[in-house]
């Protein structure tokens, strides 16, 4: 992305983070997407800790990410995130799009997490 696009995303990120705060009761799901991969973390801002993390680089998703791309993989990451959260007794979260537009892979990840049982 060009420099102007990076600055615009960081401005959106700051604006969103003023409104979105993850607590122990409702942790924050933070999404980051690069050109090749997509990452999602569940963060408790009160503790300052990452409670769960899933990406296309780790585990079984790394193998399937090579075969399918884009929106399909993002949805699988969302489903995997919901599965990990269920194991850790997390059902309600707040979605932080991290300055990215809620479209394409970011939206697919959110839809996958909702399908998996997360509420936001």
C-alpha positions in Angstrom: 0.0 0.0 0.0 1.2 3.5 -0.6 2.1 5.9 2.1 -1.1 7.9 1.9 -3.2 4.7 2.4 -1.1 3.7 5.4 -1.7 7.1 7.0 -5.4 6.9 6.4 -5.6 3.4 7.9 -3.7 4.5 11.0 -6.1 7.5 11.4 -9.1 5.2 11.2 -7.4 2.8 13.7 -6.9 5.6 16.3 -10.5 6.8 15.8 -11.9 3.3 16.3 -9.6 2.5 19.3 -11.0 5.5 21.2 -14.4 3.8 21.1 -13.5 0.1 21.3 -12.1 -1.2 24.6 -11.9 -4.9 25.5 -12.6 -5.9 29.1 -12.4 -9.2 30.9 -16.1 -9.8 30.3 -16.0 -8.7 26.6 -12.5 -9.0 25.2 -11.5 -7.3 22.0 -11.0 -9.2 18.7 -8.3 -7.4 16.8 -7.9 -8.2 13.1 -4.8 -7.6 11.0 -4.5 -8.4 7.3 -1.5 -8.3 5.2 -1.3 -9.0 1.5 -0.8 -12.8 2.0 -2.1 -13.6 5.5 -4.8 -12.6 8.0 -4.4 -12.6 11.8 -6.9 -12.4 14.7 -6.3 -11.9 18.4 -8.6 -11.8 21.4 -7.2 -9.2 23.8 -8.2 -8.2 27.3 -7.2 -4.5 27.6 -7.7 -4.4 31.4 -5.1 -7.1 31.8 -3.0 -6.1 28.8 -2.8 -9.8 27.6 -3.6 -11.7 24.5 -6.1 -14.4 25.4 -6.2 -16.3 22.1 -4.7 -15.9 18.6 -5.3 -17.5 15.2 -3.7 -16.8 11.9 -3.1 -18.4 8.5 0.5 -19.0 9.5 -0.2 -21.4 12.4 -1.5 -24.9 12.7 -3.8 -26.6 10.3 -4.8 -23.3 8.6 -1.2 -22.9 7.2 -1.7 -26.0 5.1 -5.2 -25.1 3.9 -4.2 -21.5 3.2 -1.9 -22.6 0.4 -4.8 -24.3 -1.4 -7.5 -21.7 -0.9 -7.1 -17.9 -0.7 -8.7 -14.7 0.3 -12.2 -14.7 1.7 -12.4 -18.5 2.1 -9.3 -18.6 4.3 -10.5 -15.6 6.3 -13.8 -17.4 7.1 -11.8 -20.4 8.3 -9.7 -18.2 10.5 -12.9 -16.8 12.0 -14.3 -20.3 12.7 -11.0 -21.4 14.2 -11.0 -18.3 16.4 -14.5 -19.1 17.6 -13.4 -22.6 18.4 -10.4 -21.5 20.5 -12.6 -18.9 22.3 -15.2 -21.6 23.2 -12.4 -23.7 24.7 -11.4 -20.7 26.9 -15.1 -19.9 27.8 -15.2 -16.7 25.9 -18.5 -16.1 24.1 -19.0 -12.4 23.9 -16.4 -10.1 22.3 -16.0 -6.7 20.8 -14.8 -6.5 17.1 -11.9 -4.2 16.3 -11.3 -3.9 12.6 -8.0 -2.1 13.3 -8.6 0.6 10.7 -9.4 -1.8 7.9 -12.7 -1.3 6.1 -15.3 -3.8 7.1 -15.3 -5.5 3.7 -13.9 -8.5 2.0 -11.5 -10.6 4.2 -12.2 -8.6 7.4 -16.0 -9.2 6.9 -15.5 -12.8 6.1 -13.5 -13.3 9.3 -16.2 -11.7 11.3 -18.9 -13.8 9.7 -16.9 -16.9 10.4 -16.5 -16.0 14.0 -20.3 -15.4 14.3 -21.0 -18.7 12.6 -18.7 -20.4 15.2 -20.7 -18.9 18.1 -19.1 -15.7 19.1 -21.4 -12.8 19.8 -20.6 -9.2 18.8 
